[in-house]
Amino acid sequence: MNFADYIFRRLIPGTTITVTMDSGNIIGPAIFTDYNPATGIAVLEEEGTMSPPTNMIINIGSSKVESIIYDATEE
């Protein structure tokens, strides 16, 4: 279990998070919706910048996560 797996297992769906990937890409702020510990895949929902606003579903692998930022008071 890596640190991202540990955090994703404990996050409450609906929590707003920002994720930095090991490539340096930043995802978010996005809404955490689900985590599958068997596959290590976290599902996030991010509002697009296009008009009209569209929601994008983002699947990320926990092994590629460098850091996760969230407000602990949301838990």
Backbone as a ProteinNet text record, in pm:
[ID]
protein_1_A
[PRIMARY]
MNFADYIFRRLIPGTTITVTMDSGNIIGPAIFTDYNPATGIAVLEEEGTMSPPTNMIINIGSSKVESIIYDATEE
[TERTIARY]
84.8	0	89.6	70.6	144.6	60.5	117.6	48.2	-83	-86.5	-209.3	-319.4	-284.2	-380.9	-437	-350.9	-390.8	-490.9	-461.1	-549.6	-680.6	-673.4	-795.7	-891.4	-838.6	-924	-1002.3	-949.8	-1010.4	-1088.7	-1073.1	-1145.5	-1294.5	-1373.8	-1518.8	-1556.8	-1636.3	-1682.9	-1747.9	-1715.4	-1764.4	-1658.9	-1546.1	-1437.5	-1368.2	-1341.5	-1269.3	-1119.9	-1050.3	-906.9	-833.9	-704.5	-615	-502.3	-473.7	-374.9	-260.1	-138	-19.7	31	43.4	89.9	243.1	301.8	448.2	507.8	423.8	467.9	472.3	414.1	406.1	272	186.9	53	-29.6	-108	-194.9	-338.9	-412.2	-552.7	-634.6	-727.7	-815.5	-805.8	-881.3	-961.9	-1069.8	-1090.3	-1187.6	-1256.8	-1370.5	-1447.2	-1408.6	-1365.8	-1336.9	-1469.3	-1486.1	-1612.9	-1601.4	-1488.1	-1478.2	-1333.4	-1304.8	-1172.7	-1189.4	-1122.1	-1123.8	-987.6	-975.9	-846.6	-790.3	-876	-828.2	-748	-791.1	-721.7	-630.8	-649.8	-571	-615.1	-738.9	-791.3	-884.3	-855.3	-942.2	-1019.5	-1144.9	-1230	-1257.8	-1228.6	-1250.8	-1343.9	-1416.5	-1503.5	-1458.5	-1424.8	-1374.9	-1463	-1499.3	-1580.8	-1492.6	-1535.1	-1459.9	-1469.1	-1380.3	-1376.6	-1453.7	-1509.5	-1582	-1720.9	-1783	-1917.2	-2010.9	-2119.3	-2166.2	-2076.4	-2073.4	-1987	-2019.6	-1917.6	-1933.9	-1848.9	-1892.4	-1814.9	-1733.5	-1607.3	-1518.6	-1489.5	-1493	-1457.7	-1311.2	-1232.5	-1089.7	-1058.3	-993.5	-949	-797.7	-748.7	-604.2	-557.2	-435.9	-375.3	-302.7	-328.9	-270	-117.9	-62.2	83.6	154.1	79.4	137	116.3	58.8	27.3	147.7	183.1	292.7	241.6	127.9	71.5	-78.2	-146.8	-290.8	-316	-389.7	-425.3	-575.7	-617.5	-760	-776.9	-897.6	-929	-973.3	-894.6	-923.7	-1053.1	-1100.8	-1225.3	-1347	-1327.8	-1438.6	-1467	-1373.2	-1390.8	-1492
-116.9	0	123.5	211.6	338.1	445.4	563.9	668.6	710.1	716.3	757.7	654.5	527.4	421.3	438.9	465.6	486.5	602.2	713.8	830.9	806.6	751.9	728.8	633.8	535.4	441.8	513.1	625.3	693.7	820.5	867.5	987.9	958.9	1056.5	1046.4	1097.1	1019.7	1069.2	1206.4	1295.6	1432.8	1530.7	1478.8	1565.2	1629.3	1758.9	1829.8	1809.8	1763.4	1737.6	1794.5	1814	1847.5	1744.8	1684.4	1577.3	1619.1	1599	1617.3	1478.6	1455.3	1326	1323.9	1204.8	1195.1	1260	1286.5	1355.5	1506.9	1555	1698	1757.7	1680.5	1729.1	1745.8	1852.9	1879.4	1859.7	1782.4	1754.5	1815.6	1901.3	1958.5	2108.1	2163.7	2093.5	2007.8	1890.5	1795.2	1728.1	1668.4	1598.6	1450.9	1399.4	1256.8	1182.7	1082.5	1010.3	864.9	799	656.4	611.7	502.2	439.9	288.9	219.6	74.3	24.7	-25.4	-69.3	-191.1	-269.6	-386.8	-346	-236.6	-190.8	-71.2	-2.9	116.8	237.5	236	344.8	433.3	563.4	662.9	734.3	764.8	834.6	974.3	1074.5	1214.6	1276.8	1378.7	1453.3	1598.4	1649.4	1785.7	1863.5	1985.8	2068.8	2127.3	2112.6	2164.5	2315.4	2372.2	2517.4	2564.1	2469.6	2506.5	2556.9	2628.7	2678.2	2609.4	2551.7	2540.4	2444.5	2461.4	2376.3	2227.7	2149	2004.4	1940.2	1828	1756.5	1647.7	1639.2	1537.5	1435.4	1308.1	1201	1167	1164.3	1137	1014.5	915.3	796.1	805.4	792.8	799.8	678.7	634.8	523.5	573.7	512.5	559.7	548.3	457.5	441.8	557.9	640.6	752.7	886.7	884.7	1007.7	1052.8	1179	1239.4	1304.2	1375.8	1438.6	1459.1	1468.8	1493.1	1605.1	1706.5	1818.1	1814	1820.6	1825.4	1892.3	1939	2003.7	1895.6	1872.4	1765	1790.7	1914.4	1941.4	1891.1	1857.1	1801.7	1658.7	1590.4	1448.5	1428.2
0	0	0	-97.3	-99	-29.5	-14.7	60.9	-5.9	-140	-209.7	-186.6	-191.3	-163.9	-22.9	71.5	210.3	222.1	155.6	163.1	89.5	-32.9	-110.3	-37.4	33.7	107.9	218.2	266.7	379.3	342.7	217.9	176.6	162.1	198.2	184.3	45.3	-29.3	-158.8	-142.8	-236	-230.3	-182.7	-132.2	-86.2	-205.7	-196.2	-301.4	-279.5	-383.5	-373.7	-495.1	-478	-588.4	-584.4	-698.7	-705.9	-797	-750.9	-834.9	-871.4	-1001.4	-1049.6	-1054.4	-1065.5	-1069.3	-1194	-1294.5	-1415.8	-1396.8	-1284.1	-1259.7	-1296.8	-1364.9	-1399.7	-1273.3	-1270.3	-1156.3	-1200.3	-1122.8	-1151	-1038.1	-1075.1	-974.1	-968.6	-877.3	-778.8	-845.7	-788.7	-840.6	-722.8	-751.3	-648.9	-651.6	-536.5	-523.5	-520.6	-610.7	-614.9	-574	-604.1	-574.9	-579.3	-509.2	-515	-511.2	-602.1	-606	-559.4	-436.2	-385.3	-459.1	-522.1	-596.1	-719.7	-785.3	-906.3	-880.7	-766.8	-737.5	-818	-866.8	-949.9	-868	-867.8	-805.2	-915.1	-886.9	-982.9	-928.6	-1012.2	-977.5	-1079.7	-1037.6	-1128.5	-1125.8	-1243.9	-1254.5	-1350.2	-1311.9	-1399.5	-1507.5	-1632.1	-1744.6	-1754.6	-1832.6	-1848.5	-1971.3	-2046.1	-2167.1	-2129.1	-2220.4	-2196.7	-2294.9	-2253.2	-2115.6	-2037.5	-1906.1	-1823.8	-1839.1	-1850.4	-1859.8	-1750.6	-1701	-1601.3	-1669.3	-1631.2	-1685.6	-1576.8	-1612.6	-1520.5	-1545.6	-1437.9	-1448.5	-1364.3	-1423.8	-1352.8	-1337.8	-1215.4	-1194.2	-1114.6	-1144.1	-1072.6	-949	-835.1	-710.4	-709.5	-788.7	-791	-861	-933.2	-1007.4	-937.9	-816.7	-744.5	-662.3	-676.6	-600.4	-472.2	-481.3	-362.3	-380.3	-264.7	-262.1	-162.5	-207.2	-119.4	-98.9	28.6	60.6	195.7	219.5	346.6	443.9	547.6	643.1	719.2	722.3	793.2	715.5	586.3	506.2	543.5	607.5	637.5	739.9
[MASK]
+++++++++++++++++++++++++++++++++++++++++++++++++++++++++++++++++++++++++++

